[in-house]
Each structure stands twice: as C-alpha cells, then as structure tokens.
Amino acid sequence: MRVLPCLLAAVAACSADPMIWPLPASYTNGSSLIGIDGSSFTFKATTASADLTAAFARYTARTFPHRPMVTSGIATATVAVQNPAAELQLGVDESYTLSVTQSGISITAATQFGAYYAMETLSQLVIFDFDTQAYVVRNGPWTINDKPRFSHREVLIDSSRHFEPVETLKHIIESFTYAKINTMHWHLVDEQSFPYDSPTYPKLGQMGAYSNFERFSQNDVQDVVEFARQRGVRVVIEVDTPGHAASWCKGHPEICPSPSCLMPLNPATNATFDLIEGLFKDLKAATIDNHFHIGGDEVNTGCWTSTPSIQQWMTQQNYTADQAYAYFSGRVSDIVFGMNRSVTGWEELWDHFGTKLDKRTIIQQWLPGSNVSAKAIAAGYRAIWTADPVWYLPQLGETWQIAYQQEPCVGIENGPCNELMLGGGGEMWGETVDTSDIQNTIWPRMAAIAERLWSPRTVTDLKKAAPRIAYFRCLLNRRGVGAAPVNNAQARQAPPGPGSCFDQ
C-alpha cells in the first residue's frame, strides 16, 4: 500500500484503525476535530510525585515539538494515578484509561507506568496541522482502555561484541517507550569482551574490556538502570555462564580450564563460584530488578573432558560432562536464588535438565524450530519467546511482516498462555552493530514485535497494520530515532532514493 496519498487526505483515511502503535486493547472514537492548546498545555496530577513531574516535562516536549500560531483549545490533561510510586518489577500494572473530549483530557491509571503509556498514546493522537498552525486531535471524542497482553516485552542489547556507550543505551531506552517496550535485557559480557568494572573483581574489566574507553563503571550501570526506571523500562542483566566466558580468563585465568582451552568456566574449583557470587552481588547492588539471567546456552564441554584436572574431578564426582554442566548451573542458580532473585536461562537449560530445574526458573526459547516454551509451560514453568531467526534483529532478511505474524503461544491453551507465557522480544545481538547502526537495525522491525506483545491476540491483519507501521516509522524519525525504511528487503538499508518518509 502506498501510504502518502491517503495521509495527505486525512491521517485516518489509510486504515480503519487509529494511527496508534501499538494498537490499544479497546477504544471508541467519533468524527469531531478537537483543538489542543500546545502553547500552554500542562499535565496535572491529582497526586504529585517526582517521577510523574519528570514524565510530564518529557511528554509535553514530545507531544508539542512545534511552536503553534493558534493558542486555543484544551490546555490541561488531568492525571489520576492510584499508586504513583509503584515499584518497577515484572507484572506491575501497566493499564490505563485515556479520555479526549471537547471538554477535556483525562488519564487514569493504577501506577505511574500506566500513566506513562497513556501519555505516549496521547502524544500519538495529537497532530500539528501545518496548514492551520494548530494542534488537533482528529476523530474525537476518544475513549481508550488499554493494557498489555504480556508483562515482559524486551529488547536484548549486547554490549560485549561491540561496546554500546551509556549515551547510546539511553537513546535506545528512550526509543523503547514509543512502542511500549518495557524491558532491556542487557547481555552485559561475553567471550569477546568484559566491559563491566566489578568493584570486587576489578581485573575482569581492566583486562577483559576492549579498551579503557569501552567499560562500564558501577555508577554507569546504576545510571542506566535509573534512567530506564524513570521511563518504565526494566533492566534485566545477563551474565552468561558457564560458556561464552573467555574474556573472564584475561583477568582471572584460575577460573578457566587451561591457557589453551578457556571455556566453559572451570567447575572443579570453588574459586569459580566465589568469583561469580562476588560479581553477581556487585550487579545486584547496581540494579533493582528481581530477575537475573544466567545464560546457559551453547555449552561445549570439550574443554572439561580434555583438561586432565577437570576430567579427574568429574571421575571423582562420578559425573558425566552433562552432569558437570548440571552441577555448574545448579550452583549458579543457587547463588541467584540466595540473593532473592529469580533465574532466567536460555532454553538449553530445559533441554538438558527439564523438570529437574527449580520451578522459579524462567525458560527463554530461542532456537529455530523449537517448541521448548510449550513443553516448559505444560510442566508449570514460566517462559519467554524470542525465536531465531524471526525475532532475532541481526537477521536482516527477516521483514517486519514476518515478525508481525509470529505467535508466542502456538500450541499453548489460553489459560496457561495467560498465566505462564511472560512475553518475548527482539534480540539485538552485537556482532554487526555499534552506535553507528544499532537504531536502524532495531527499528522499525521491533515495532512489529512490540505490537504482537502488547495488543490483543486477534490483532494480526497485515494490511491494516501496514499504514500504521509506516506512520510509526516516520514518527520515530521525527523524534530523532534512525528507524530504517519500512519496506526494506534487507533491514537497515538506506532509502533507495528521494521521496517521502511514508513511501519508503
């Protein structure tokens, strides 16, 4: 569909649905034009809080980027939040009601996070009419009752394969809020580099980072977490163990099998687990989320069986290599549980250990063609769906249409799906992205995933979604996000030539 001609006629003419992304759970609207006074507009809370005050400033600037000539219309939005100081954790109430009528704008929400999403929706309804030099809401009055389908809606950010500076992370987090993404899964370290300065084990970062300029201090991590919290975005840290850990060996060779065979980490010495516990405690002090990701994927135990000291230990313990892997994962999980946090791990944990895993463990599905989440949920475990290649953002040939057509709960009945499927997300692995191209690799395809995770399961029509995602991509561009053209055959390609944002 060519979007530009119908947009020139009227914003709503391209689609039966409103130009809101992701599509709300339910809404009603009319056919009236409602004027908004963008020159003096204010949000007013019935119960004030510092977080709401900061959000009001952000959304006033976001909703009214132009200085209007017409200064009449609605000038206030009343915001009533039952608990404006709610703790940001998995499952927090993110619902809201937004009403826009000729007599005023009102927002009601159980928590400040629902209020943030209501303001985001309002910012997408309000349009600057360049012909009249006025802000308006078309097709009013509006009543929107909205809530997410899934409580966990993530983008994985990998800061090991390429370092992503703090300012880059903040820009990315800000962009999440436009599509109601609520989690940054921070794949902090990997075999290529260890960019985190652990206060307890400083040699990890000193020796394992690419350079002295490509490291995160403890304060950096805290600042990113707080920046995200203020915007309703959780930060879930992943430290992958026992595989993907070669970078650890540069600062602490004693926890690795041998100088020539670096990973998986050595299970035969308590020094390994002492270091992991100290590292995890450092990260607990810098973060607030009740979940911690321990990785557990792609563990090749060849270094264990080929290292005499570890082979001797396995013989003494009467362990196979797979049992040693289970022992390692169990000890690491116990460290996390001992910090009163839940464990998330990649699906290999389920593949190897199944129902032997503690029920507090969350299984993250990722392998192509896998149905691990359905198996885990059938056994009463919680799951997250992030399938490769369809929701893996480095897979540049996977279009937004492919991402949009996926369903996390295939083969899972509604009851278990609603209870145990936490959600999913897009995985932005860092082999080919840094600050120069990360935004246009994430967006706009991540928007398709975001709508799948937020909107009702029945919202699946590609033809209806096409004009809205084109409009949303241009909205991202207007907000300074380098979202690539919607219709790219290969993601993050430049525009093919001159033309409107809406026709690329």
URJOUR-V159572 format. One record per residue. RES is the residue in one small letter. PSI is psi as a letter, one per 20 degrees, with the letter a starting at -180 (none if undefined). OMEGA is omega as a letter, one per 40 degrees, with the letter a starting at -180 (999 if undefined). BURIAL is I if it has 24 or more other ideal C-beta (glycine too) atoms within 12 Angstrom, else O. Layout:
# URJOUR-V159572
RES:PSI:OMEGA:BURIAL, RES:PSI:OMEGA:BURIAL
This chain:
# URJOUR-V159572
m:p:i:O, r:o:a:O, v:h:a:I, l:g:a:O, p:g:a:O, c:h:i:O, l:h:i:I, l:h:i:O, a:g:i:O, a:q:a:O, v:h:a:I, a:i:a:I, a:i:a:O, c:h:a:I, s:q:i:I, a:i:a:O, d:q:i:I, p:q:a:I, m:m:i:I, i:p:i:I, w:p:e:I, p:q:a:I, l:p:a:I, p:r:i:I, a:g:i:I, s:q:a:O, y:q:i:I, t:q:i:O, n:r:a:I, g:b:a:O, s:j:a:O, s:q:i:O, l:p:a:I, i:p:i:I, g:q:i:I, i:p:i:I, d:n:a:I, g:i:a:I, s:h:a:O, s:j:a:O, f:p:i:I, t:q:i:O, f:p:i:I, k:p:a:O, a:p:i:I, t:h:i:O, t:o:a:O, a:q:i:O, s:q:a:O, a:h:a:O, d:g:i:I, l:g:i:I, t:g:i:O, a:h:i:I, a:h:i:I, f:g:i:I, a:g:i:O, r:g:a:I, y:h:i:I, t:g:i:I, a:h:a:O, r:h:a:I, t:h:a:I, f:m:a:I, p:i:a:O, h:q:i:O, r:o:a:O, p:q:i:I, m:h:i:O, v:p:a:O, t:k:i:O, s:r:i:O, g:a:a:I, i:p:a:I, a:j:a:O, t:q:i:O, a:p:i:I, t:p:a:I, v:o:i:I, a:o:a:I, v:p:a:I, q:g:i:I, n:n:a:O, p:j:i:I, a:k:a:O, a:q:i:I, e:p:i:O, l:o:i:I, q:r:i:I, l:p:i:I, g:j:i:I, v:q:a:I, d:o:a:I, e:j:a:I, s:q:i:I, y:r:i:I, t:p:i:I, l:p:i:I, s:p:i:I, v:o:a:I, t:r:i:O, q:h:a:O, s:i:i:O, g:r:i:I, i:p:i:I, s:q:i:I, i:p:i:I, t:q:a:I, a:q:i:I, a:h:a:O, t:r:i:I, q:h:a:I, f:h:i:I, g:h:i:I, a:h:i:I, y:g:a:I, y:h:i:I, a:g:i:I, m:h:i:I, e:g:i:I, t:g:i:I, l:g:a:I, s:h:i:I, q:h:i:I, l:h:a:I, v:p:a:I, i:p:i:I, f:o:i:I, d:o:a:I, f:h:i:O, d:g:a:O, t:i:a:O, q:l:a:O, a:q:i:I, y:p:a:I, v:q:i:I, v:p:a:I, r:q:i:I, n:k:i:I, g:r:e:I, p:q:i:I, w:p:i:I, t:o:a:I, i:p:i:I, n:o:a:O, d:q:i:I, k:q:a:I, p:q:i:I, r:g:a:I, f:q:a:I, s:i:a:I, h:o:a:I, r:o:a:I, e:q:i:I, v:p:i:I, l:p:i:I, i:p:a:I, d:o:a:I, s:j:i:I, s:g:a:I, r:g:i:I, h:p:i:I, f:p:i:I, e:o:a:I, p:r:a:I, v:g:a:I, e:h:i:O, t:g:i:I, l:g:a:I, k:g:i:I, h:h:i:I, i:g:i:I, i:g:i:I, e:g:a:I, s:h:i:I, f:h:a:I, t:h:a:I, y:h:a:I, a:j:i:I, k:k:i:I, i:p:a:I, n:j:a:I, t:p:i:I, m:o:i:I, h:o:a:I, w:n:i:I, h:n:a:I, l:g:a:I, v:r:i:I, d:a:a:I, e:h:a:I, q:h:a:I, s:q:i:I, f:n:a:I, p:j:a:I, y:p:i:I, d:n:i:I, s:p:i:I, p:h:a:O, t:h:a:I, y:m:a:I, p:h:a:O, k:h:i:I, l:g:i:I, g:h:a:I, q:g:a:O, m:h:a:I, g:i:i:I, a:q:i:I, y:h:a:I, s:r:i:O, n:i:i:O, f:i:a:O, e:m:a:I, r:q:i:I, f:p:i:I, s:r:i:O, q:g:i:I, n:h:i:O, d:g:i:I, v:g:i:I, q:g:a:I, d:g:i:O, v:g:i:I, v:g:a:I, e:g:i:I, f:g:i:I, a:g:a:I, r:g:a:I, q:i:a:I, r:j:i:I, g:k:a:I, v:o:i:I, r:q:i:I, v:o:i:I, v:o:a:I, i:p:i:I, e:p:i:I, v:o:a:I, d:p:i:I, t:q:e:I, p:i:i:I, g:a:i:I, h:l:a:I, a:j:a:I, a:h:a:I, s:h:i:I, w:h:a:I, c:h:a:I, k:h:i:I, g:h:a:I, h:m:a:I, p:i:a:I, e:i:a:O, i:j:a:I, c:q:a:I, p:g:a:I, s:r:i:O, p:h:a:O, s:i:a:O, c:n:a:I, l:h:a:I, m:q:e:I, p:r:i:I, l:q:a:I, n:o:i:I, p:i:a:I, a:i:a:I, t:p:i:O, n:i:i:O, a:h:i:O, t:g:a:I, f:h:i:I, d:g:i:O, l:g:a:I, i:g:a:I, e:g:i:I, g:g:i:I, l:g:a:I, f:h:i:I, k:h:i:I, d:g:a:I, l:h:i:I, k:h:a:I, a:h:a:O, a:i:a:I, t:r:a:I, i:i:a:I, d:q:a:I, n:j:a:I, h:q:a:I, f:p:a:I, h:p:a:I, i:j:i:I, g:d:i:I, g:j:a:I, d:q:i:I, e:l:a:I, v:o:i:I, n:o:a:I, t:j:a:I, g:h:i:O, c:h:i:I, w:g:a:I, t:h:a:I, s:i:i:O, t:o:a:I, p:g:a:O, s:h:i:O, i:h:i:I, q:h:i:I, q:g:i:O, w:g:i:I, m:h:i:I, t:g:i:O, q:h:a:O, q:i:a:O, n:l:a:O, y:p:i:I, t:r:i:O, a:h:i:I, d:h:i:I, q:h:i:O, a:h:i:I, y:g:i:I, a:g:i:I, y:g:a:I, f:g:a:I, s:h:i:I, g:g:i:I, r:g:i:I, v:g:i:I, s:g:i:I, d:h:i:O, i:g:a:I, v:g:i:I, f:h:i:I, g:i:i:O, m:j:a:I, n:l:i:O, r:q:i:I, s:q:a:I, v:p:i:I, t:q:i:I, g:q:i:I, w:r:a:I, e:i:i:I, e:h:i:I, l:g:i:I, w:g:a:I, d:h:a:I, h:h:a:I, f:i:i:I, g:c:a:O, t:i:i:O, k:i:i:O, l:q:i:I, d:p:a:I, k:i:i:O, r:i:a:O, t:p:i:I, i:p:a:I, i:p:i:I, q:o:a:I, q:p:i:I, w:h:a:I, l:q:i:I, p:p:i:O, g:j:a:O, s:q:i:I, n:k:a:I, v:g:a:I, s:h:i:I, a:g:i:I, k:g:a:I, a:g:a:I, i:h:i:I, a:h:i:O, a:j:i:O, g:j:i:O, y:q:i:I, r:q:a:I, a:q:i:I, i:p:a:I, w:o:a:I, t:m:a:I, a:p:i:I, d:p:e:I, p:i:a:I, v:h:i:I, w:k:i:I, y:o:a:I, l:h:i:I, p:i:i:I, q:n:a:I, l:i:i:I, g:i:i:O, e:o:a:I, t:r:i:I, w:h:a:I, q:g:i:I, i:g:i:O, a:h:a:I, y:h:a:I, q:j:a:O, q:q:i:I, e:o:a:I, p:h:a:I, c:k:i:I, v:p:i:O, g:j:a:O, i:p:a:I, e:q:a:O, n:g:a:O, g:g:i:O, p:h:i:I, c:g:a:I, n:h:a:O, e:h:a:O, l:i:i:I, m:o:a:I, l:h:a:I, g:c:a:I, g:b:i:I, g:a:i:I, g:p:a:I, e:o:a:I, m:m:i:I, w:q:a:I, g:j:a:I, e:h:a:O, t:j:i:O, v:q:i:I, d:a:a:O, t:h:a:I, s:h:a:O, d:j:a:I, i:h:a:I, q:g:a:I, n:i:i:I, t:h:i:I, i:g:a:I, w:q:e:I, p:j:a:I, r:h:i:I, m:h:i:I, a:h:i:I, a:g:i:I, i:g:a:I, a:g:i:I, e:h:i:I, r:h:a:I, l:h:a:I, w:g:a:I, s:r:i:I, p:q:a:I, r:h:a:O, t:i:a:O, v:n:a:I, t:j:a:O, d:o:a:O, l:h:a:O, k:g:i:O, k:h:a:I, a:h:a:I, a:g:i:I, p:h:i:I, r:g:a:I, i:h:i:I, a:g:i:I, y:g:a:I, f:h:i:I, r:g:i:I, c:h:i:I, l:g:i:I, l:g:i:I, n:g:a:I, r:h:i:O, r:j:i:I, g:j:i:O, v:p:a:I, g:l:i:I, a:p:a:I, a:r:i:I, p:q:a:I, v:h:a:I, n:j:i:I, n:p:i:I, a:h:i:O, q:p:a:O, a:q:i:I, r:j:i:I, q:q:i:O, a:r:i:O, p:q:a:O, p:i:a:O, g:a:i:O, p:q:i:O, g:r:i:O, s:q:i:O, c:h:a:I, f:i:a:I, d:k:a:I, q:none:999:I
